[in-house]
């Protein structure tokens, strides 16, 4: 199984959704943040990264 990409704090979010906070070795920190596409991911503690956990689904009209 391929590993999900990790995003650093301050980079623009590639997709809208919930991002899980992971530690420097990839361990789950037990927190999630919401971000919208194009907006920068929030600051985090040293070495922490974000992984897209649940992308927002939009209904087309």
HELIX and SHEET records of a PDB file:
SHEET    1   A 3 UNK A  28  UNK A  35  0                                        
SHEET    2   A 3 UNK A  17  UNK A  22 -1                                        
SHEET    3   A 3 UNK A  49  UNK A  55 -1                                        
END                                                                             
